[in-house]
Amino acid sequence: MSQDIDEALRNWEIKPGTVQARQVEAGDGRQVLQMRLDLGIVQMEIDDRPDGARPHGFPTYFRYLTFQAEEKGRQGKRFVLSEEQCLEADREFIQFYHRRICWMALENFRRAVADADHTLAFMDFVRDHSPNDEYTQAHEQYRGFVMFHRVESAAALQVQEKSPEAAIDEINSGLEKLQAFFAEHNAEDQMEENPMIEQLRKMEKALRQKHGIEATLREQLAKAVANEQYEVAAKLRDALRRRE
């Protein structure tokens, strides 16, 4: 088998500043994800861990660490990440980041949401089992970015599924979580000037204008509850259940 990849590189021109991704069929028939970089092509598995490894027999390193923490908990001990485990965790964070942005570039938003959820859950685990504040902050600084990708992808998925109201609700819910994140870091005054927040606001405004949506059912429900209009609220809840 030839190890030369010149032809593959020649047939996929690099476009600087753009996430270039494609889903292709491998030689054995399975689907894989590829990303074009300046120095070559990265290939990733579409399920479980992107590099296809099974750390200690688990589908992801996060699942393995969760198992280790549960074992410690059953022994009445606190689980703390070792230096080696921190390095391995970082490897998995990077792999899932690359796959997430590829899914977003391919507009496979369901997969992008799933990978963002994995990363956010792993970040929670790292925060709870970190060996020191420095390691915690090294990851927490990226939480807002991952949350942004998650909100953007979840809203785009609803647009794909012809549910613009649900897309607006996803944005509103995400903005509330981002506001809590900014508040936790004493940065609420910086929130509205943040490019990620501006992007979500523009997305919401565009959806309202395009589809003529002044208030979603959830927004109407929240207003009815606040005004103690309980009969109206009950009808809106029924309408939401039918939509979902």
N, C-alpha and C positions, 0 to 999 in steps of 0.2 A: 504494500500500500504506500502510495506517495505521501510524503509529509510536507510537500510544497503547497502553500496556500496562495501563491501569486495570482492564480486565476480568480479565486474568490475575491481577493482584494481589488483586482482590476475591474471586476464586474459590479462592484459596489462602491461607487465614488463617495469619498468623504465630503461631508458638508459641515464645516466648522460652525459651532454654536447651535447645532440642532441635534436632538436626540434621535438617532437613526436606529430603528428596530424592525425586526421582521420575525414572523413565526413560520418555521419551515419543518419539513419532514426529514428526520434523520435516516441513516441507512437502514436501521432496523424497523422503520415505520413509525416510531414514536414522534410526537410533536416536541420541538425545542424552540427556544427563544434566542435570537441573536441580536447583538448590539454592535454597531460599527464605531470604532474608535480611531483616533489618529494613527495608532500603532498596530492596528489589526482588528480582529473580530472576537468578541466574547460570546460564548455559547452557554446558555442556562437551561436548566430543566424547568418545566412549567408548574410542577407540583412539588410540595414540601420544600426542601432546601435547594436553592438555585444551583449549587455545584453538584447536586446529586448524591452527596455524601450522606451517610446515616451515622451521625456521631454516637458512638457507644450503642448502636442499634436503634436509635431513636430517629424519627423523621426530621427533626431539627435539633440544634444545640439548645434552644430555648426549652424544648420538651424535656431534654435530658437534665438540664439544670433544675427545672421544676420538680422532676422526680427526685433529684438529690436533696432539694430543699424539703420536700415532703418526708423523705426518709429521716432527715435530721429532726424535723418537727415531731415525728413519732417517738424519737429518742429524747424529746424534751430539750433539744439543743437548737441554737440559732444558726442558720446557714449564712455564711459570708463568702462572697466570691474570692477565689484565690487570684494571684497575679496571672497565672496561666489561663484560668477561666475567663478573666477579664479580656485577655487578648483574643480568645476564641469567640467570646460574645461579640467583640468588635468586628471580627471577620464576618459573622452572620449578619450584623447590622448593615455592613457595606454591601453584602450580596443582595439582601432584600431591597436596599435602596436602588441598586442598579435595575433589578427586575421591576420594581414599582414604576420607575420613570419610563421603562420600556412599555409596560402595559398602558400607561397613560398616553404615550406617543401613538400606540396602536389603537387607542380609544376602546380598549378592553377594560372598562371602568370597574366591572364587577371584580375582576382579578386584582386591579389596583387597590380597591377598597380592602380586599382580603389581606393583601401584603402590608398595607398600612396598619390594619388592625393587629397583625402579628408584631410589627415593630413597636406599636404603642404598648401592647401588652408586655413585650420584652423590656421596654423602657421602664414600665412600672416595676417589673421584677428586679431590674438593676438598681432602681432607686431604693427598693426595700431591702436589698441584700448587698448593697455596695460596700466595699472595704473602707472607703473614705469619701469625704465631701468633694474632693477634686475629681474623682472618677464619676461621681454622681452628676456634677455640674457639666462635665465634658459631654454628657449625653442629654441632659435636660435642656441645654442651649438649643438643641435641634427639635425639641418636642413640638414647638409651634409650627415649624416647617412641615413636619409629618402630619400634624393635625390639619394643616392647610391642604395638603395633598389629599387627605382623606375626605374632607368636606367637598373640595372641588370635584373629586371623582364620584362621590356619592350623588352630588347634584347632577353631574353630567349623565350618570347612569339613569336617573329618573327622567331626564330629558330624552334619552334614547328610548325609554319605555313609554314615551308620550304622556308623561305625568309632570307638567310644568309646576303645578301647585306643590306636589311632593318635593320637587327640586328646590323651590323657594323655602319650604319647611326644613329641608336638609341644611340649607345655607344658614337659616335663622338659628337652628339648633347648634350648628358648628360655631357660629359667631358667639353664642352664649358660652360655649366651652372655651373658646379662645379668649373671651373676656375674663373668664375665671383664671385662665393661665396667666394672662398679663397681670391681673390683680395679685396673684400669688407671688409674682416677682416684682411687685410694686412698680409696674410700668403701664398702668392703665392710661396715663396721659399720653403715652406714645402709640396707643393702639390704632387710633383712626388715621395716623400718618404712616402706618406700616403698609408697605406695598402689597402684602398678602391680603390684608383686610380690605384695602382699596379694590383689589381684584375681585374679591367675593361680593362686595357692594355693587360693583359694576355688573357682575353676572346676575345678581338679584334684580337690579333695575332693568336690565335688558329683558329678562324673563317676564317681568310685570308688564313692560311696554308691549312686547311682542304678542303676549297672550291676553292682554287686557285684564290682568288680575290686580285688583285693588287690595283685596284681603283674601288670604287662603282660608279654607275651612278651619284649620287649626287657629289661625289668627282671630277669626270670627268667634270661635269657641272660647278662646282666652278672654276676649272682650265681654262676651255674654256672661261668663262666670264672674268676672270682675264687677260687672254691673248687676249681679245677682238675678240675671234673667234665666232662671233654671229651665223653664220650658223650652226656650230657644236653644239653650245649651244641650238639652236632651236630643232635640232634632238634629243638631249639628253633629253630635256624637254618632247618631245613627247614620248620617250621611258619610262620616269618616269611615265607619265600619264597612259600609257598602263599597266605598272607593278602594279600601285596602283588601 
